[in-house]
Amino acid sequence: MIVSKRLNVLAIGIIVLLGCIATSLTSYFFAKQSVYEHVSEQILPLSSDNIYSEIQRDLLQPTLISSLMAHDSFVHDWYLEGEKTPDQMVNYLKNIQTKYDTITAFFVSEQTRKYYHSSGVLKTVSESDVHDAWYFEAKSSSLPNVINIDSDTADAERITVFVNYRVIDNSGVFLGVIGVGLSMNLVDSLIEYFDARYGRNVYFIDRSGEVMFNGAHQHDLSFRETNKASFEQAFSSMVTADSSSVSFNAPQGKTVFLNSRYIPEFNWYLIVEQVEDGDTEEVERALIINLVLSGVVSLCILAFVHWVTRGYSNKLERMARYDHLTGAVNRQTLDVLFQKAIGSSNKKQEALSLVLIDIDHFKKVNDNFGHQAGDKVISGVARIMKNLLHKEDIICRWGGEEFLFILSNTDKSKATSLIKTLLNRIEDTKFDVGESTVSITISAGLTQLNTDESLPQAIARADARLYQAKKEGRNTFRSG
Ligand SMILES: Nc1nc2c(ncn2[C@@H]2O[C@H](COP(=O)(O)OP(=O)(O)OP(=O)(O)O)[C@@H](O)[C@H]2O)c(=O)[nH]1
């Protein structure tokens, strides 16, 4: 009984604990998911937007300068006069470079194919030289200008963004390509900033997926190298759109988030990459706190359930053992208590007496004063009995208005004097039954138990004596 009660409490505890763990884990996964969504749908695209708008801002001024140069009458006149004074063009380019603080200024003439630069005439461009492909691309372009990112002809180490502006005369004849070059410094400082501040890698890849620019300091992209296959697979899904976000699981339990944005001016993809390692630290901390709280809450619930069930089961046990009206034990319990009492009296070799008591003419009390008044009298009688008997003695409510005593360490003479006292007390008591009082008497039959005698045998003898007492006038007792 106790074991199954404990098992029930334990089962409730386990169910509550499992419920709490399930709730904690669910909220953990949702929180983690929302962190991931936040990274891939907001943070990375925002970084990408910042960099792209920086690129556009950076390109605006050089494009304007190149446009001015392409429409400058000096350039047109100088060209039409047959490029007689190369120094004039070199000086013009030098002035532009100084005035606008660009890193290069150039003009390539269509008629001579000469490459004029602020530092002099560098070379003659040729269709067969791959390094000069940009010129022919600009020449055949339908747009006024083409942006090209390349190493500088004047400084091969330096990555430069060239604004190649087509020079067209008034009658629409193509005269050559003019423009300025700018460094990727600002974009580079953004790449540095995102790396230092957020640990994000920012780099550019071309349409084939090859890394074209990853900052002046050539950021460490070894993680990309070691997970090449995954990156390539991610890239293949990214190039289908101008802008997209993907993520994949890399070894060591890391998640890689990638955002790509096509930069039409460069014909490159800008990639913002973040490897998750610690992003969800707070979520994980929250999970641990949740789990600890779940454990504490489960323990509290366990203790509460245990306390409540113990209270109820004690109450139920009491109800099963004791008579509600009088507080005396009931018939079912008597048997067990009797076995204990007789075992103890045999062991100690002490006398044990049994008394049967019945209230005289009790029916009249009910008839005259009502059933509730009868109840009050019965409980009043029981109270008097309890006050008179010892703690070790057993009082059992044997029937409606019948009681049975088992008096430990009590022989017939001691029992006789006790019953006499009881008879007198009952007779002298006026039981309060609301507006009036009731006086009653009781009759009793008592017997001393023989060793190894059964309860029914002893009861039968006491009952016979009670019957005799009733028959012989009531308010008395008989023993035998
Ligand atoms: N109020 C109340 N009455 C009870 C209860 N149990 C039994 N009785 C009543 O007690 C009365 C017992 O009546 P009887 O057995 O005829 O005997 P009596 O009137 O006491 O007369 P004698 O025993 O012959 O002296 C019956 O009327 C029962 O209804 C109880 O719990 N409460």
The ligand as an SDF file (V2000), in Angstrom:
LIG
                    3D

 32 34  0  0  0  0  0  0  0  0999 V2000
  -29.7560    8.4930   17.0850 N   0  0  0  0  0  0  0  0  0  0  0  0
  -29.2240    7.2980   16.7770 C   0  0  0  0  0  0  0  0  0  0  0  0
  -29.9480    6.2150   17.0140 N   0  0  0  0  0  0  0  0  0  0  0  0
  -29.4530    4.9800   16.7840 C   0  0  0  0  0  0  0  0  0  0  0  0
  -28.1870    4.8340   16.2280 C   0  0  0  0  0  0  0  0  0  0  0  0
  -27.9480    3.4990   16.0950 N   0  0  0  0  0  0  0  0  0  0  0  0
  -29.0470    2.8640   16.5200 C   0  0  0  0  0  0  0  0  0  0  0  0
  -29.9780    3.7410   16.9780 N   0  0  0  0  0  0  0  0  0  0  0  0
  -31.3100    3.5280   17.4900 C   0  0  0  0  0  0  0  0  0  0  0  0
  -31.1680    2.9120   18.7420 O   0  0  0  0  0  0  0  0  0  0  0  0
  -32.3580    2.2180   19.0620 C   0  0  0  0  0  0  0  0  0  0  0  0
  -32.0640    0.9210   19.7480 C   0  0  0  0  0  0  0  0  0  0  0  0
  -33.2680    0.4000   20.1140 O   0  0  0  0  0  0  0  0  0  0  0  0
  -33.4670   -1.0310   20.6460 P   0  0  0  0  0  0  0  0  0  0  0  0
  -32.3930   -1.9370   20.1570 O   0  0  0  0  0  0  0  0  0  0  0  0
  -34.8590   -1.4270   20.3760 O   0  0  0  0  0  0  0  0  0  0  0  0
  -33.2980   -0.9360   22.1730 O   0  0  0  0  0  0  0  0  0  0  0  0
  -33.4590    0.1760   23.2120 P   0  0  0  0  0  0  0  0  0  0  0  0
  -34.5550    1.0960   22.8370 O   0  0  0  0  0  0  0  0  0  0  0  0
  -32.1960    0.8070   23.5310 O   0  0  0  0  0  0  0  0  0  0  0  0
  -33.9690   -0.6420   24.4010 O   0  0  0  0  0  0  0  0  0  0  0  0
  -33.1020   -1.6630   25.2080 P   0  0  0  0  0  0  0  0  0  0  0  0
  -31.8560   -1.9190   24.5000 O   0  0  0  0  0  0  0  0  0  0  0  0
  -33.9470   -2.8790   25.2590 O   0  0  0  0  0  0  0  0  0  0  0  0
  -32.9090   -1.0110   26.4940 O   0  0  0  0  0  0  0  0  0  0  0  0
  -33.1020    1.9930   17.7390 C   0  0  0  0  0  0  0  0  0  0  0  0
  -34.2220    2.8330   17.6900 O   0  0  0  0  0  0  0  0  0  0  0  0
  -32.0880    2.5200   16.6800 C   0  0  0  0  0  0  0  0  0  0  0  0
  -32.7320    3.1540   15.6150 O   0  0  0  0  0  0  0  0  0  0  0  0
  -27.4470    6.0070   15.9890 C   0  0  0  0  0  0  0  0  0  0  0  0
  -26.3080    5.9970   15.5180 O   0  0  0  0  0  0  0  0  0  0  0  0
  -27.9950    7.2120   16.2790 N   0  0  0  0  0  0  0  0  0  0  0  0
  1  2  1  0
  2  3  2  0
  2 32  1  0
  3  4  1  0
  4  5  2  0
  4  8  1  0
  5  6  1  0
  5 30  1  0
  6  7  2  0
  7  8  1  0
  8  9  1  0
  9 10  1  0
  9 28  1  0
 10 11  1  0
 11 12  1  0
 11 26  1  0
 12 13  1  0
 13 14  1  0
 14 15  2  0
 14 16  1  0
 14 17  1  0
 17 18  1  0
 18 19  2  0
 18 20  1  0
 18 21  1  0
 21 22  1  0
 22 23  2  0
 22 24  1  0
 22 25  1  0
 26 27  1  0
 26 28  1  0
 28 29  1  0
 30 31  2  0
 30 32  1  0
M  END
$$$$
